[in-house]
Structure formats: C-alpha cells, structure tokens
Amino acid sequence: MNKMNLEEYKGVYVFAQQVDNEISGIAFELLGKAKELAAPLNTDVTAVLIGSGVMGLADQLAEYGADKVIVVDDPELKEYRTEPYAHALASVINEYKPDIMLVGATAIGRDLGPTVSARVATGLTADCTVLEIGDFPLVAIPGKEDEQKHNQLLMTRPAFGGNTIATIACPNTRPQMATVRPGVMQKIEPIAGAKANVIEFNPGFTPNNKYVTIKEVVKAVSDTVDIMDAKILVSGGRGVGSPENFKLLEDLAEALGGTVSCSRAVVDSGWKPRELQVGQTGKTVRPNVYFAIGISGAIQHVAGMEESDIIVAINKDEDAPIFDVADYGIVGDLNKILPSLTAQIKEAMAAK
C-alpha cells in the first residue's frame, strides 16, 4: 500500500446521520465537538449528509456548526444499507481527505464506521468518551523528542469493562476515525438563520449482488419517553427487588414530573425494556436530578450517568460504590423510604 501523505488530509468531518429524512440528534452533538476540535487545528467543520431527497436538511447542519455540508443524494440511499452507505462515505473520504472523521455510535454508525475505516485503510477508536487535540506520545520519550507528533486526535475510551481508561491515537494513517455514543458530547446553541455551504457529490451506485434488498421496514411502536431528554430520572436497579416494586419508583417519578429508567440487571431480568437502560451498554444521560435506587453503582452504570447535575442514591448497602458518586446518599430500605419521600414531595407541591 502507498504511504499516505498525511499533509493532504485536512478538516474535521462528521457523518450526519438521518433516518426518514430527519437528522438524528447525535449529528448535532458531534458537530459541537467538531467545532471544538477544529479550533486548535485552525480548520473548518464539514458534515457529510447521505440519503435520498435530503438536500433540504443541510441548513439545519449549518445552524449547529457545519461550515460545509457534503451531500450524497441518490435513490439507492433511501434506507440505510451497509454497502451503498459505506461506498458513499468511503468515496467522500478518498475525494476530500478529512484529517478527522467522527461517526455516532448508533446502530447505523457501529455498522458503518468500522466498514468504512477498513475500506480507507485507517484505524477506528470505538465508543470514545473524550476527544481532544494534543501530542502523541502524551509525554515525549527521552532522546526521541523529535519523534513526538503534535496536533493528533487523542481518543479516550473505557477499556477492560470500564476498569481502565485508554487514550488512543492514530498517528500514521488518515483520517483519524472515532465513534461516539449519543449523549456524551454537547451540541452548540443553534446559529439562527445559518445557511449551508453545500457541495454535491455522487460517486455513482451500481446495485449488484452485494446490495441487500429491503423488503419491509417494521417500526417498533414505543410509548416510552426518551430517557436522554428527561430532566429528572428515577432509576432502579436489581435492589428494587421485583418488577412490581417499580410501582414505588413510578409514583415518585410522577410526583416529581420525572421519568423512570433502570440499570442493565433490570433489563436482563426482563423487568423493563432496553430503551430505559442507563450505562455503558445502555444510554448516557445528563438529567438535572438522577435518583439511583437499589443500584450498586458498577463502573459501567456510572459511566452512563455521572454527568447528572445532582445524584441521589438510596441503597441498603452502605458500602455500595454508588455512594462514591452521589451528592446525597440514604442508607436504608427503599420500601420504607420511597413512599415517605413521595408523600412529602406531593405535600410540598400541593403547598405551592
């Protein structure tokens, strides 16, 4: 393989995921991060929008920080399929040569990111929690100071089940690619009335035996609130004891105008659906108040909720690790504490 000329690769690019001609929230979050990364590199931010009939979405991306929007619009891209989408994104990378390429760690992004990174022969760091520009190695090796590379994308992610944090760089190939899970990065305040600088690009699509045929799209009907948007979360773990006991959490959530969420153990037991799960294998949430009830606080769970403004933990085990991250902790039996807490909140609300 020819050695890449790294100097040719410039700009921070974001895969702007859209489904049914609606941009996914992760695209705006990644643009916020991209703006931050572009500043020290003195470069601009480009969103890559792939789909069919999606040109009308470009201005939205400009409002959230995209300096340019590359649109790949083709009937073959109506629904997400690995082959045509990977062809589209890999072609954009080969044509425009981004220095950094960010992809959301959604169901689509987890499929697309690795496929594309293999095609363009670069590395990919999955599920990053921190992205920054810096030196690699982080500390120059004595006697090899001149080998330290600057302006690298330093990608940090939990490793070994969250027991350690690894910072990874991709110094010798481009683009530097990372996937980031929804809820980790912050979008900017939208720039009202921003208009996109659109570049249309179509590498050409040849349906053949590698293109999957979609026979039918069945949408799951869910009446649950997206826990990532909730301002108050009442979250239950294995310590709640039974699915029936979640009624106590639902009563508290109702009194507070909040939403119920849960830990992985609760989903694995079949008590609650997966879309309510907080944590490393669930969703990352940042509510104003997070109640952790009967949740021991394994590092995988904490990774999904430690950015909450106020964390209140209720657990009968005084040594539970959740108390290390909680702002307020109550050691005791949730069957006694919750009804009393709910009653007092209702009284306080009524007094208002």
C-alpha positions in Angstrom: 0.0 0.0 0.0 1.3 3.5 -0.8 2.3 5.5 2.2 -0.4 8.2 2.9 0.7 11.8 2.5 -0.7 13.0 5.8 -0.3 16.6 4.9 -3.1 16.3 2.3 -5.6 15.5 5.0 -7.4 18.5 6.5 -10.6 19.4 8.3 -12.9 17.8 10.9 -15.8 15.8 9.3 -18.9 14.4 10.9 -21.2 11.8 9.5 -24.6 13.5 9.8 -26.9 10.5 10.3 -30.5 10.9 9.1 -33.4 8.4 9.3 -36.6 9.0 7.3 -35.3 12.5 6.3 -34.9 13.6 9.9 -31.4 14.3 11.3 -30.5 12.3 14.4 -29.6 14.2 17.5 -26.1 12.6 17.6 -25.2 14.6 14.4 -25.7 17.9 16.2 -23.7 16.6 19.2 -20.8 15.6 17.0 -20.8 18.9 15.2 -20.5 20.7 18.6 -17.4 18.5 19.4 -16.1 19.0 15.8 -16.2 22.8 16.3 -14.1 22.4 19.4 -11.5 20.2 17.8 -11.3 22.4 14.6 -10.2 25.5 16.7 -6.7 24.4 17.7 -6.2 22.9 14.2 -7.2 26.2 12.6 -9.5 24.3 10.2 -13.2 24.0 9.4 -16.1 21.6 10.1 -17.8 19.6 7.4 -20.9 17.5 7.8 -21.4 14.5 5.4 -25.2 14.0 4.7 -26.1 10.8 3.0 -29.6 9.8 1.8 -32.3 10.3 -0.8 -34.0 13.7 -1.2 -32.1 15.0 1.9 -30.9 18.3 0.4 -33.4 20.3 2.5 -31.7 19.2 5.7 -28.4 20.9 5.0 -29.3 24.3 6.6 -30.0 22.6 9.9 -26.5 21.2 10.0 -25.2 24.7 9.3 -27.2 26.0 12.3 -25.4 23.5 14.5 -21.9 24.4 13.4 -21.1 22.9 10.0 -19.1 25.2 7.8 -19.7 23.0 4.8 -22.1 20.2 4.0 -21.2 17.5 1.5 -24.5 15.9 0.3 -24.5 12.5 -1.3 -28.1 12.1 -2.6 -29.2 9.0 -4.5 -32.3 6.9 -4.6 -30.1 3.9 -3.6 -29.5 5.7 -0.2 -33.2 6.0 0.8 -32.9 3.5 3.7 -29.7 2.6 5.4 -27.9 -0.4 3.9 -24.2 -1.1 4.6 -23.0 -1.4 1.1 -24.2 1.8 -0.6 -23.7 3.9 2.5 -20.1 2.6 3.0 -19.4 3.3 -0.7 -20.8 6.8 -0.2 -18.8 7.7 2.9 -15.5 6.0 1.8 -15.8 7.8 -1.6 -16.2 11.2 0.2 -13.1 10.4 2.4 -11.0 9.4 -0.6 -12.1 12.5 -2.6 -12.0 15.2 0.1 -9.3 13.8 2.5 -10.5 14.7 6.0 -8.0 14.8 8.9 -10.7 13.6 11.4 -13.9 11.7 10.8 -16.5 11.4 13.6 -19.4 8.9 13.5 -22.1 8.4 16.1 -22.1 5.0 17.9 -25.7 4.3 16.9 -26.9 1.1 15.4 -26.1 2.6 12.0 -22.8 4.1 13.0 -21.5 1.0 14.6 -22.0 -0.8 11.3 -20.8 2.0 9.0 -17.8 3.2 10.9 -15.7 0.0 11.0 -16.7 -0.9 7.4 -15.5 2.5 6.1 -12.3 2.6 8.2 -11.3 -0.8 6.7 -12.0 0.4 3.2 -9.9 3.6 3.5 -7.2 1.7 5.5 -7.2 3.6 8.7 -7.8 2.9 12.4 -11.1 3.5 14.3 -11.5 4.0 18.1 -15.0 3.0 19.2 -17.2 4.4 21.9 -15.0 7.4 22.8 -15.9 9.4 25.8 -13.3 12.2 25.4 -11.8 13.6 22.2 -9.1 16.3 22.3 -6.2 17.6 20.2 -2.7 17.0 21.6 0.7 15.4 21.4 1.4 11.7 20.9 3.0 10.1 22.8 1.5 12.2 25.5 5.0 12.6 27.1 7.9 12.6 24.7 10.3 9.6 25.0 13.7 10.9 26.3 16.1 11.2 23.4 13.3 10.8 20.9 11.7 14.3 21.4 11.7 14.9 17.7 9.5 11.8 17.1 6.7 13.2 19.2 3.8 14.1 16.9 1.7 17.3 17.5 -2.0 18.1 16.7 -3.1 14.5 16.9 -6.6 13.4 17.8 -6.4 11.8 21.2 -9.3 9.4 21.6 -10.2 8.3 25.2 -12.4 5.3 25.9 -13.1 2.9 28.7 -11.3 -0.4 28.3 -11.4 -3.8 30.0 -15.1 -3.4 31.0 -14.5 0.1 32.3 -11.8 -0.8 34.7 -9.2 1.4 33.0 -9.3 4.3 30.6 -7.3 4.1 27.4 -6.1 7.1 25.3 -5.6 6.1 21.7 -4.1 7.9 18.7 -3.8 7.1 15.1 -0.5 8.8 14.2 0.4 7.2 10.9 -2.8 7.0 8.8 -5.7 9.3 8.0 -8.4 10.1 8.6 -8.3 9.7 12.4 -11.7 8.0 13.0 -13.8 7.7 16.2 -17.3 6.7 17.1 -19.0 8.5 19.9 -22.1 7.3 21.7 -25.2 9.6 21.8 -25.5 11.9 24.9 -21.7 12.2 25.5 -20.9 15.4 23.6 -22.8 18.7 23.8 -24.4 20.5 20.9 -23.9 24.2 20.5 -26.7 26.8 20.7 -28.0 26.9 17.1 -27.0 29.8 14.9 -30.4 31.1 13.8 -30.7 31.5 10.0 -27.4 29.9 9.1 -27.3 28.7 5.5 -25.3 25.7 4.4 -22.4 25.9 2.0 -23.4 22.8 0.1 -21.1 20.6 -2.0 -23.0 17.9 -4.0 -21.1 14.7 -4.6 -22.2 11.4 -6.1 -19.7 8.6 -6.6 -22.3 6.6 -8.7 -24.0 3.5 -7.3 -24.2 0.1 -9.1 -26.6 -2.2 -7.4 -25.3 -5.8 -7.7 -25.4 -9.0 -5.6 -23.8 -7.1 -2.7 -26.7 -4.7 -2.2 -29.2 -6.0 0.3 -32.8 -5.7 -0.8 -35.1 -4.3 1.9 -38.4 -6.0 1.7 -40.2 -4.2 4.6 -39.3 -1.8 7.4 -41.2 -2.5 10.6 -41.0 0.3 13.2 -41.2 -0.7 16.8 -44.0 1.2 18.5 -42.8 2.5 21.8 -44.7 4.8 24.1 -41.7 5.3 26.4 -40.2 8.7 26.8 -36.6 9.0 25.6 -34.7 9.0 28.9 -31.9 11.0 27.3 -34.2 14.0 27.2 -35.6 13.7 30.7 -34.7 16.4 33.3 -35.5 14.1 36.3 -34.8 10.4 36.2 -35.8 7.9 38.9 -33.6 4.9 38.1 -34.0 1.4 39.6 -31.5 -1.5 39.9 -31.6 -5.1 41.0 -32.0 -3.9 44.6 -35.6 -2.8 43.8 -36.4 -6.5 44.2 -39.2 -7.1 41.7 -41.0 -5.6 38.7 -44.0 -4.9 41.0 -41.8 -2.8 43.3 -41.1 -0.4 40.3 -44.5 1.0 41.1 -42.8 2.8 44.1 -40.4 4.4 41.6 -43.2 5.3 39.2 -45.1 7.0 42.0 -42.0 9.1 42.9 -41.4 9.9 39.2 -45.0 11.0 38.8 -44.8 13.3 41.9 -41.6 14.9 40.5 -42.7 15.1 36.9 -39.8 12.7 36.1 -39.2 9.5 34.1 -38.3 6.0 35.2 -35.1 4.4 34.0 -33.1 1.4 35.1 -29.8 -0.5 35.2 -28.7 -3.4 33.0 -29.6 -6.0 35.6 -33.3 -4.9 35.4 -33.3 -5.2 31.6 -31.6 -8.6 31.8 -34.2 -9.8 34.3 -36.9 -8.7 31.8 -38.5 -6.2 34.2 -38.0 -3.2 31.9 -37.4 -2.6 28.2 -33.8 -1.9 26.9 -34.7 1.7 25.9 -34.9 2.6 29.6 -31.4 1.3 30.4 -28.7 3.7 31.6 -25.0 2.8 31.3 -22.2 1.7 29.1 -24.3 -0.7 27.2 -27.4 1.5 27.5 -27.8 5.2 27.2 -25.7 8.1 28.5 -28.0 10.6 30.4 -27.4 14.1 31.9 -30.6 15.0 33.8 -30.7 17.7 36.4 -31.6 15.1 39.1 -30.8 11.4 39.0 -32.2 9.1 41.7 -30.2 5.8 41.8 -32.4 3.4 43.8 -31.2 -0.1 44.6 -28.3 0.4 42.1 -24.9 -0.8 43.4 -23.1 1.6 41.0 -20.8 -0.6 38.9 -18.4 1.4 36.8 -20.4 0.5 33.7 -23.6 2.1 35.1 -21.8 5.2 36.5 -20.2 5.8 33.0 -23.8 6.5 31.7 -25.0 8.9 34.4 -22.0 10.6 36.2 -22.6 13.8 34.3 -26.0 14.3 36.0 -26.2 17.6 37.9 -27.4 16.1 41.2 -27.2 12.3 42.1 -29.3 11.0 44.9 -28.6 7.3 45.9 -30.8 5.1 48.0 -29.4 1.7 48.9 -29.5 -0.6 51.9 -25.7 -1.5 51.4 -23.7 1.4 52.9 -20.6 0.2 51.0 -22.3 0.4 47.6 -19.9 2.2 45.2 -22.9 4.4 44.0 -22.3 6.4 47.2 -18.9 7.5 45.9 -20.5 9.4 43.0 -23.7 10.5 44.8 -24.3 14.1 46.0 -26.8 12.8 48.5 -27.0 9.3 49.9 -29.6 7.5 52.0 -28.8 4.1 53.5 -32.0 2.2 54.1 -34.9 0.2 52.8 -36.4 1.7 49.7 -39.8 0.2 50.5 -40.0 2.5 53.6 -38.1 5.5 52.2 -39.8 5.9 48.8 -43.4 6.1 49.9 -42.4 8.6 52.6 -40.4 10.7 50.1 -43.2 10.6 47.6 -45.8 11.7 50.2 -43.6 14.6 51.3 -43.0 15.8 47.7 -46.7 15.7 47.0 -47.4 17.7 50.1 -44.7 20.3 49.1 -46.1 20.5 45.6 -49.7 20.9 47.0 -48.5 23.7 49.3 -47.2 25.6 46.3 
